[in-house]
């Protein structure tokens, strides 16, 4: 019996939907980063090439599928390439849980397919050049939300949210 692959989006966005500036995160939030690492540990990742090459990118110790139209001749260890979303999903069809790490275009394409979203809201209006797509809150049930206030290590407050897609009709 085969198990359906679950697709989980994981992202941090400002209140104005900014997720990046110059291929980097526009904030430094150690507790949010630790949450990201804990939730994604041992899981397969799908991401776009620019997200994979970002200086602050986290790569899976397990499997990374990079969506690009121009893959290198020699992929690195634990790295596979796909030309599009359907190819990436096909490569990971035997996996139980797959995390989608972005960027903006990948999030836009994967949003209709995602089963869950681990979406951190950074409580600021950030300058940026990459944005998380708008989504219909009616399609999602907020199952958990954890607020983190500002402190010596966190210049911005943030809320780590878990959304689960409501049953599709």
Backbone as ProteinMPNN parsed JSONL, in Angstrom:
{"seq_chain_A": "XXXXXXXXXXXXXXXXXXXXXXXXXXXXXXXXXXXXXXXXXXXXXXXXXXXXXXXXXXXXXXXXXXXXXXXXXXXXXXXXXXXXXXXXXXXXXXXXXXXXXXXXXXXXXXXXXXXXXXXXXXXXXXXXXXXXXXXXXXXXXXXXXXXXXXXXXXXXXXXXXXXXXXXXX", "coords_chain_A": {"N_chain_A": [[0.848, -1.18, 0.0], [0.656, 2.113, -0.92], [1.739, 5.245, 0.36], [0.411, 8.497, 0.377], [2.24, 11.264, -0.703], [2.845, 13.952, 1.389], [2.697, 17.402, 1.074], [4.344, 20.121, 2.388], [4.414, 23.487, 2.945], [6.895, 25.706, 4.042], [7.669, 28.724, 5.487], [8.755, 32.083, 6.208], [7.294, 35.185, 6.566], [6.956, 38.734, 6.221], [4.481, 41.055, 7.489], [3.61, 42.347, 5.22], [3.902, 40.437, 3.305], [6.513, 40.053, 2.393], [9.258, 37.972, 1.71], [11.9, 37.882, 1.111], [14.996, 39.615, 0.391], [17.27, 40.595, -1.92], [18.013, 37.889, -2.314], [18.224, 36.91, 0.281], [17.153, 36.449, 3.705], [15.266, 39.065, 5.203], [15.627, 39.48, 7.928], [16.865, 38.458, 11.163], [16.233, 35.847, 13.085], [16.771, 33.908, 15.55], [15.295, 31.981, 17.134], [13.137, 31.351, 15.499], [14.495, 30.261, 13.354], [15.574, 27.995, 14.61], [13.205, 26.608, 15.096], [12.422, 26.101, 12.444], [14.524, 24.366, 11.632], [14.071, 22.216, 13.381], [11.47, 21.318, 12.673], [11.836, 20.518, 10.015], [13.793, 18.565, 10.06], [15.478, 15.753, 8.806], [13.83, 15.455, 6.611], [12.728, 15.562, 3.157], [13.43, 18.127, 0.734], [12.0, 20.564, -1.463], [12.92, 23.091, -3.656], [13.525, 26.206, -5.365], [16.187, 27.105, -7.668], [17.52, 29.556, -6.99], [16.855, 29.847, -4.289], [18.123, 27.586, -3.275], [20.776, 28.286, -3.726], [21.102, 30.465, -2.087], [22.828, 32.426, 0.385], [22.094, 31.986, 3.072], [20.78, 29.599, 3.053], [19.278, 26.534, 4.087], [20.114, 23.218, 3.709], [18.828, 19.971, 3.112], [19.868, 17.141, 4.964], [19.15, 14.901, 3.892], [17.432, 14.642, 1.281], [17.453, 16.83, -1.478], [15.561, 18.466, -3.819], [15.934, 20.367, -6.572], [14.42, 22.855, -8.436], [14.938, 23.771, -11.643], [15.674, 25.146, -14.849], [18.09, 24.729, -15.909], [20.067, 22.545, -15.029], [23.154, 21.627, -13.354], [25.882, 19.699, -14.78], [27.073, 17.883, -13.044], [25.549, 16.953, -10.292], [25.483, 17.787, -6.777], [26.118, 16.002, -3.634], [23.252, 14.322, -2.33], [21.539, 15.873, -3.846], [19.133, 16.499, -6.286], [17.727, 17.211, -9.509], [14.995, 18.888, -11.066], [12.913, 19.855, -13.79], [10.497, 21.122, -13.439], [7.576, 21.661, -11.312], [5.926, 19.312, -11.328], [7.79, 17.378, -12.068], [9.533, 17.484, -9.871], [7.864, 16.627, -7.786], [7.327, 14.046, -8.7], [9.89, 12.873, -8.495], [10.063, 12.668, -5.745], [8.078, 10.949, -5.0], [7.941, 8.666, -3.407], [8.327, 9.532, -0.855], [7.151, 10.424, 2.428], [6.703, 12.922, 3.82], [7.254, 16.075, 2.485], [9.008, 19.059, 2.287], [8.454, 22.323, 1.123], [10.487, 24.908, 0.204], [10.592, 27.298, -1.151], [11.619, 29.572, -3.743], [9.585, 32.512, -4.204], [8.141, 32.036, -6.657], [8.012, 29.244, -6.671], [6.565, 28.78, -4.309], [4.135, 29.958, -5.121], [3.319, 28.212, -7.169], [3.108, 25.809, -5.767], [1.277, 26.221, -3.737], [-1.536, 25.582, -4.277], [-1.358, 22.825, -4.086], [-0.429, 22.114, -1.624], [-0.552, 20.521, 1.587], [-0.189, 21.34, 4.179], [0.807, 24.363, 5.889], [3.563, 25.76, 7.336], [3.815, 28.648, 8.572], [5.433, 31.448, 9.369], [4.744, 34.589, 10.684], [6.291, 37.569, 10.525], [6.281, 40.323, 12.487], [6.348, 43.0, 11.072], [6.769, 45.563, 8.574], [8.47, 44.853, 5.921], [11.181, 45.756, 3.75], [11.591, 44.463, 0.508], [12.163, 42.095, -2.216], [11.019, 39.778, -2.929], [8.072, 37.888, -2.577], [5.606, 36.255, -0.554], [2.902, 34.361, -1.803], [-0.52, 35.539, -2.031], [-3.155, 33.976, -0.228], [-6.174, 32.087, 0.23], [-7.688, 32.392, 3.231], [-9.906, 30.919, 3.951], [-9.51, 28.409, 2.947], [-7.912, 27.129, 4.707], [-7.194, 25.805, 7.964], [-6.287, 27.192, 10.97], [-4.204, 25.624, 13.068], [-2.344, 25.843, 15.076], [-0.688, 28.405, 16.87], [2.051, 30.278, 17.812], [3.271, 32.869, 19.641], [6.083, 35.036, 19.63], [7.836, 37.367, 21.37], [9.708, 40.471, 20.969], [13.187, 40.542, 21.847], [16.539, 40.505, 23.23], [17.797, 39.021, 21.232], [16.096, 39.055, 19.101], [14.91, 41.244, 16.888], [12.408, 41.702, 15.912], [9.017, 40.928, 16.687], [7.266, 37.81, 16.294], [5.025, 35.348, 14.906], [4.611, 31.94, 14.945], [2.953, 29.847, 12.898], [0.771, 27.108, 12.257], [-0.919, 25.897, 9.593], [-3.514, 23.871, 8.348], [-4.728, 22.353, 5.477], [-8.146, 22.633, 4.698], [-10.671, 20.122, 4.135], [-10.821, 19.16, 0.783], [-13.35, 19.699, -1.63]], "CA_chain_A": [[0.0, 0.0, 0.0], [1.492, 3.296, -1.014], [1.303, 6.39, 1.146], [0.425, 9.741, -0.38], [3.224, 12.257, -0.292], [2.286, 15.179, 1.956], [3.493, 18.582, 0.735], [4.285, 21.126, 3.443], [5.118, 24.747, 2.701], [7.438, 26.333, 5.243], [8.151, 30.052, 5.104], [8.582, 33.22, 7.119], [6.984, 36.371, 5.772], [6.552, 39.94, 6.936], [3.042, 41.324, 7.368], [3.356, 42.766, 3.835], [4.182, 39.237, 2.505], [7.918, 39.969, 1.976], [9.992, 36.784, 2.172], [13.316, 37.989, 0.808], [15.612, 40.812, -0.169], [18.578, 40.244, -2.496], [18.222, 36.455, -2.113], [18.463, 36.621, 1.698], [16.058, 36.822, 4.599], [15.456, 40.439, 5.674], [15.631, 39.5, 9.386], [17.626, 37.406, 11.842], [15.373, 35.395, 14.184], [17.329, 32.602, 15.919], [14.302, 31.003, 17.602], [12.366, 30.92, 14.328], [15.421, 29.399, 12.609], [15.632, 26.719, 15.336], [11.915, 25.961, 14.816], [12.529, 25.633, 11.057], [15.415, 23.203, 11.607], [13.425, 21.111, 14.101], [10.318, 20.829, 11.906], [12.252, 19.939, 8.736], [14.888, 17.602, 10.248], [15.338, 14.432, 8.211], [12.814, 15.456, 5.554], [13.138, 15.976, 1.811], [13.117, 19.517, 0.399], [11.875, 21.068, -2.831], [13.138, 24.536, -3.706], [14.056, 26.738, -6.604], [17.648, 27.231, -7.727], [18.01, 30.72, -6.238], [16.735, 29.535, -2.858], [19.173, 26.615, -2.975], [22.075, 28.966, -3.762], [21.119, 31.592, -1.149], [23.869, 32.26, 1.401], [21.559, 31.508, 4.347], [19.917, 28.444, 2.78], [19.477, 25.275, 4.795], [19.933, 22.079, 2.813], [18.486, 18.739, 3.805], [20.897, 16.096, 5.035], [18.5, 13.737, 3.31], [17.26, 14.823, -0.171], [17.102, 18.162, -1.962], [15.197, 18.519, -5.231], [16.036, 21.751, -7.009], [13.706, 23.103, -9.687], [15.697, 24.684, -12.494], [15.677, 24.776, -16.27], [19.476, 24.557, -16.328], [20.809, 21.846, -13.976], [24.567, 21.379, -13.642], [26.183, 18.346, -15.261], [27.416, 17.062, -11.89], [24.865, 17.387, -9.068], [26.175, 17.524, -5.525], [25.537, 14.913, -2.845], [21.877, 14.496, -1.847], [20.87, 16.893, -4.66], [18.55, 16.063, -7.55], [17.172, 18.356, -10.239], [13.769, 18.706, -11.845], [12.648, 21.027, -14.627], [9.253, 21.78, -13.04], [6.931, 21.166, -10.095], [5.486, 17.916, -11.466], [8.993, 16.553, -12.042], [10.028, 17.439, -8.491], [6.953, 15.77, -7.02], [7.541, 12.669, -9.164], [11.143, 12.383, -7.907], [9.881, 12.43, -4.314], [6.784, 10.27, -4.832], [8.011, 7.654, -2.354], [8.513, 10.183, 0.445], [5.927, 10.7, 3.171], [6.6, 14.363, 4.068], [8.177, 16.871, 1.673], [8.912, 20.483, 2.6], [8.669, 23.273, 0.03], [11.215, 26.006, 0.823], [10.549, 28.542, -1.935], [11.204, 30.929, -3.495], [8.249, 33.044, -4.44], [7.487, 31.342, -7.77], [7.755, 27.863, -6.243], [5.434, 28.86, -3.38], [2.929, 30.25, -5.905], [2.919, 26.998, -7.885], [2.842, 24.713, -4.832], [0.206, 26.548, -2.796], [-2.761, 24.792, -4.48], [-1.09, 21.405, -3.852], [0.087, 21.916, -0.265], [-1.43, 19.962, 2.608], [0.031, 22.15, 5.385], [1.739, 25.487, 5.808], [4.223, 26.262, 8.532], [3.982, 30.018, 8.101], [5.765, 32.421, 10.404], [4.465, 35.981, 10.354], [7.198, 38.498, 11.201], [5.427, 41.498, 12.703], [6.976, 44.213, 10.549], [6.606, 45.834, 7.143], [9.861, 44.742, 5.484], [11.548, 46.017, 2.355], [11.966, 43.2, -0.105], [11.951, 41.908, -3.654], [10.365, 38.476, -3.101], [6.847, 37.924, -1.785], [4.791, 35.057, -0.409], [1.644, 34.614, -2.517], [-1.778, 35.652, -1.29], [-3.886, 32.713, -0.169], [-7.52, 32.213, 0.782], [-7.724, 31.82, 4.581], [-11.017, 29.977, 4.031], [-9.037, 27.079, 2.548], [-6.975, 26.643, 5.712], [-7.548, 25.863, 9.382], [-5.151, 27.493, 11.834], [-4.197, 24.606, 14.128], [-1.459, 26.227, 16.176], [-0.003, 29.682, 16.708], [2.916, 30.564, 18.956], [3.799, 34.229, 19.544], [7.4, 35.283, 20.219], [8.032, 38.814, 21.47], [11.077, 40.952, 20.752], [14.117, 40.421, 22.965], [17.905, 40.871, 22.825], [18.201, 38.272, 20.04], [15.045, 39.131, 18.079], [14.511, 42.644, 16.69], [10.986, 41.728, 15.556], [8.163, 39.866, 17.211], [6.783, 36.948, 15.218], [4.089, 34.28, 15.263], [4.818, 30.713, 14.179], [1.612, 29.309, 12.68], [0.586, 25.884, 11.486], [-2.197, 25.833, 8.897], [-3.808, 22.604, 7.687], [-5.746, 22.567, 4.443], [-9.466, 22.061, 4.947], [-11.005, 19.076, 3.165], [-11.194, 19.612, -0.563], [-14.652, 19.141, -2.034]], "C_chain_A": [[0.887, 1.235, 0.0], [0.867, 4.45, -0.239], [1.409, 7.642, 0.29], [1.493, 10.672, 0.189], [2.494, 13.501, 0.197], [3.235, 16.331, 1.627], [3.257, 19.661, 1.775], [5.068, 22.354, 3.001], [5.656, 25.229, 4.038], [8.083, 27.643, 4.824], [7.994, 31.011, 6.275], [8.341, 34.431, 6.242], [6.651, 37.532, 6.693], [5.051, 40.139, 6.744], [2.658, 41.781, 5.965], [3.761, 41.677, 2.831], [5.621, 39.155, 1.993], [8.541, 38.71, 2.572], [11.488, 36.897, 1.91], [13.708, 39.341, 0.267], [17.01, 40.425, -0.636], [18.971, 38.8, -2.18], [18.641, 36.088, -0.684], [17.218, 36.972, 2.498], [16.298, 38.234, 5.119], [15.437, 40.568, 7.202], [16.497, 38.36, 9.892], [16.835, 37.037, 13.098], [15.814, 33.994, 14.616], [16.294, 31.569, 16.379], [13.429, 30.495, 16.457], [13.207, 29.964, 13.489], [15.517, 28.028, 13.274], [14.339, 25.919, 15.11], [11.935, 25.346, 13.415], [13.359, 24.351, 11.0], [14.767, 21.983, 12.275], [12.308, 20.487, 13.264], [10.756, 20.075, 10.651], [13.321, 18.848, 8.862], [14.554, 16.249, 9.623], [14.324, 14.329, 7.09], [13.419, 15.893, 4.225], [12.65, 17.399, 1.554], [12.907, 19.667, -1.101], [12.094, 22.567, -2.756], [13.616, 24.927, -5.091], [15.562, 26.913, -6.517], [18.164, 28.393, -6.89], [17.909, 30.492, -4.733], [17.827, 28.56, -2.431], [20.539, 27.292, -2.869], [22.176, 30.129, -2.782], [22.148, 31.351, -0.051], [23.348, 31.711, 2.73], [20.665, 30.278, 4.186], [20.293, 27.258, 3.665], [19.197, 24.159, 3.804], [19.652, 20.838, 3.646], [19.693, 17.806, 3.834], [20.392, 14.856, 4.318], [18.399, 13.871, 1.791], [16.835, 16.252, -0.46], [16.762, 18.047, -3.438], [15.106, 19.991, -5.607], [15.329, 21.89, -8.351], [14.469, 24.166, -10.464], [15.618, 24.204, -13.938], [17.09, 24.474, -16.754], [20.288, 23.852, -15.234], [22.276, 21.659, -14.349], [24.778, 19.934, -14.091], [26.446, 17.395, -14.099], [26.678, 17.556, -10.644], [25.693, 17.041, -7.839], [25.537, 16.366, -4.783], [24.152, 15.294, -2.328], [21.106, 15.564, -2.616], [20.397, 16.264, -5.96], [17.912, 17.281, -8.2], [15.921, 17.949, -10.995], [13.532, 19.989, -12.629], [11.401, 21.789, -14.192], [8.687, 21.111, -11.787], [6.551, 19.691, -10.212], [6.677, 16.965, -11.463], [9.558, 16.404, -10.641], [9.165, 16.511, -7.642], [7.136, 14.309, -7.415], [8.814, 12.079, -8.558], [10.957, 11.978, -6.445], [8.604, 11.651, -4.005], [6.8, 9.195, -3.745], [8.16, 8.228, -0.957], [7.165, 10.432, 1.112], [5.7, 12.202, 3.303], [7.672, 15.094, 3.275], [7.934, 18.34, 1.993], [9.283, 21.324, 1.394], [9.254, 24.532, 0.648], [11.225, 27.288, 0.001], [11.451, 28.48, -3.129], [9.783, 31.245, -3.928], [7.498, 32.286, -5.537], [7.13, 29.902, -7.397], [6.587, 27.841, -5.254], [4.126, 29.065, -4.141], [2.406, 28.987, -6.593], [2.498, 25.871, -6.943], [1.663, 24.967, -3.907], [-1.073, 25.735, -3.03], [-2.596, 23.302, -4.154], [-0.746, 21.089, -2.403], [-0.99, 21.389, 0.676], [-1.355, 20.754, 3.911], [0.918, 23.33, 5.034], [2.256, 25.784, 7.21], [4.625, 27.686, 8.166], [4.215, 30.944, 9.283], [5.456, 33.81, 9.88], [5.405, 36.831, 11.198], [6.455, 39.826, 11.281], [6.181, 42.79, 12.389], [6.548, 44.381, 9.098], [8.03, 45.885, 6.583], [10.019, 45.195, 4.04], [11.969, 44.686, 1.755], [11.695, 43.171, -1.586], [11.364, 40.528, -3.965], [9.209, 38.406, -2.104], [6.178, 36.555, -1.719], [3.452, 35.335, -1.077], [0.459, 34.782, -1.567], [-2.46, 34.286, -1.302], [-5.229, 32.959, 0.501], [-7.547, 31.579, 2.17], [-8.864, 30.822, 4.768], [-10.642, 28.56, 3.638], [-8.231, 26.389, 3.646], [-7.555, 26.76, 7.115], [-6.276, 26.137, 10.168], [-5.193, 26.517, 13.007], [-3.358, 25.013, 15.325], [-0.832, 27.57, 15.847], [0.777, 29.968, 17.982], [3.564, 31.932, 18.743], [5.148, 34.316, 20.248], [7.628, 36.789, 20.202], [9.477, 39.186, 21.137], [11.89, 40.709, 22.022], [15.509, 40.762, 22.447], [18.357, 40.194, 21.539], [17.24, 38.42, 18.865], [14.538, 40.567, 17.967], [13.025, 42.78, 16.385], [10.248, 40.64, 16.318], [7.67, 39.041, 16.021], [5.846, 35.897, 15.788], [4.338, 33.098, 14.343], [3.474, 29.991, 14.106], [1.663, 28.004, 11.898], [-0.827, 25.901, 10.927], [-2.327, 24.462, 8.244], [-4.925, 22.863, 6.687], [-7.051, 21.895, 4.861], [-9.752, 21.026, 3.867], [-11.4, 19.695, 1.834], [-12.498, 18.944, -0.952], [-14.569, 18.491, -3.385]], "O_chain_A": [[1.774, 1.368, 0.844], [-0.353, 4.609, -0.19], [2.386, 7.823, -0.437], [1.619, 10.836, 1.403], [1.631, 14.038, -0.498], [4.437, 16.239, 1.874], [2.122, 20.069, 2.018], [6.261, 22.261, 2.714], [4.959, 25.17, 5.05], [8.929, 27.679, 3.929], [7.212, 30.781, 7.197], [9.083, 34.68, 5.292], [6.135, 37.345, 7.795], [4.43, 39.462, 5.924], [1.507, 41.622, 5.558], [3.943, 41.96, 1.647], [5.926, 38.251, 1.214], [8.384, 38.415, 3.756], [12.268, 36.097, 2.428], [12.885, 40.102, -0.242], [17.835, 39.978, 0.16], [20.116, 38.523, -1.823], [19.323, 35.086, -0.466], [16.343, 37.699, 2.026], [17.435, 38.573, 5.449], [15.248, 41.67, 7.717], [16.821, 37.426, 9.158], [16.772, 37.811, 14.053], [15.293, 33.0, 14.11], [16.414, 30.392, 16.038], [13.028, 29.332, 16.452], [12.695, 28.971, 12.973], [15.54, 27.008, 12.585], [14.38, 24.699, 14.953], [11.514, 24.204, 13.228], [12.944, 23.366, 10.389], [14.9, 20.859, 11.792], [12.215, 19.263, 13.161], [10.117, 19.097, 10.264], [13.714, 18.264, 7.852], [13.494, 15.676, 9.875], [13.991, 13.225, 6.659], [14.483, 16.512, 4.18], [11.616, 17.826, 2.069], [13.549, 18.99, -1.904], [11.524, 23.241, -1.898], [14.051, 24.089, -5.881], [16.143, 26.875, -5.432], [19.142, 28.241, -6.158], [18.793, 30.907, -3.984], [18.391, 28.694, -1.345], [21.359, 26.921, -2.029], [23.245, 30.727, -2.658], [22.329, 30.22, 0.399], [24.09, 31.036, 3.445], [19.883, 29.954, 5.08], [21.466, 27.017, 3.948], [18.161, 24.156, 3.138], [20.177, 20.682, 4.749], [20.437, 17.697, 2.859], [21.124, 13.879, 4.157], [19.201, 13.272, 1.075], [15.974, 16.811, 0.219], [17.583, 17.581, -4.227], [14.318, 20.752, -5.045], [15.601, 21.14, -9.288], [14.627, 25.3, -10.012], [15.509, 23.008, -14.206], [17.275, 24.016, -17.882], [21.113, 24.489, -14.579], [22.607, 21.543, -15.529], [23.957, 19.059, -13.815], [26.08, 16.221, -14.166], [27.142, 18.496, -9.999], [26.504, 16.115, -7.863], [24.538, 15.806, -5.235], [23.912, 16.437, -1.94], [20.127, 16.107, -2.105], [21.158, 15.585, -6.649], [17.596, 18.262, -7.526], [15.803, 16.83, -11.492], [13.903, 21.076, -12.186], [11.246, 22.964, -14.526], [9.238, 20.135, -11.277], [6.821, 18.907, -9.302], [6.59, 15.866, -10.916], [10.012, 15.324, -10.263], [9.683, 15.704, -6.87], [7.104, 13.428, -6.556], [8.824, 10.917, -8.152], [11.614, 11.056, -5.964], [8.108, 11.688, -2.879], [5.743, 8.854, -3.216], [8.124, 7.486, 0.024], [6.156, 10.628, 0.434], [4.636, 12.706, 2.944], [8.856, 14.775, 3.378], [6.796, 18.809, 1.972], [10.288, 21.077, 0.729], [8.63, 25.16, 1.503], [11.82, 28.277, 0.427], [11.983, 27.423, -3.47], [8.916, 30.375, -4.006], [6.333, 31.934, -5.353], [6.066, 29.406, -7.767], [5.714, 26.978, -5.348], [3.123, 28.418, -3.839], [1.203, 28.726, -6.599], [1.628, 25.069, -7.283], [1.103, 24.023, -3.349], [-1.651, 25.239, -2.063], [-3.587, 22.597, -3.967], [-0.767, 19.927, -1.998], [-2.163, 21.752, 0.582], [-2.332, 20.832, 4.656], [1.662, 23.319, 4.054], [1.486, 26.026, 8.139], [5.654, 27.903, 7.526], [3.318, 31.191, 10.089], [5.852, 34.169, 8.771], [5.332, 36.821, 12.427], [6.051, 40.383, 10.261], [6.584, 43.547, 13.272], [6.03, 43.453, 8.479], [8.722, 46.886, 6.767], [9.115, 45.04, 3.219], [12.623, 43.877, 2.413], [11.086, 44.082, -2.146], [11.229, 40.156, -5.131], [9.343, 38.805, -0.947], [6.179, 35.798, -2.69], [2.913, 36.433, -0.935], [0.44, 34.243, -0.461], [-2.35, 33.536, -2.272], [-5.396, 33.923, 1.247], [-7.443, 30.358, 2.288], [-8.797, 29.969, 5.652], [-11.364, 27.613, 3.953], [-7.906, 25.207, 3.534], [-8.306, 27.687, 7.417], [-5.297, 25.399, 10.049], [-6.1, 26.571, 13.837], [-3.618, 24.589, 16.451], [-0.486, 27.843, 14.698], [0.235, 29.909, 19.086], [4.313, 32.13, 17.786], [5.337, 33.746, 21.323], [7.615, 37.412, 19.14], [10.348, 38.322, 21.038], [11.347, 40.675, 23.126], [15.641, 41.261, 21.329], [19.207, 40.728, 20.826], [17.533, 37.963, 17.76], [13.821, 41.048, 18.845], [12.445, 43.849, 16.575], [10.79, 39.563, 16.564], [7.66, 39.516, 14.885], [5.868, 35.596, 16.981], [4.286, 33.226, 13.12], [2.927, 29.575, 15.128], [2.487, 27.825, 11.001], [-1.806, 25.917, 11.673], [-1.372, 23.951, 7.658], [-5.929, 23.502, 7.002], [-7.064, 20.75, 5.313], [-9.138, 21.055, 2.8], [-12.203, 20.626, 1.771], [-12.727, 17.774, -0.645], [-15.568, 17.97, -3.882]]}, "name": "protein", "num_of_chains": 1, "seq": "XXXXXXXXXXXXXXXXXXXXXXXXXXXXXXXXXXXXXXXXXXXXXXXXXXXXXXXXXXXXXXXXXXXXXXXXXXXXXXXXXXXXXXXXXXXXXXXXXXXXXXXXXXXXXXXXXXXXXXXXXXXXXXXXXXXXXXXXXXXXXXXXXXXXXXXXXXXXXXXXXXXXXXXXX"}
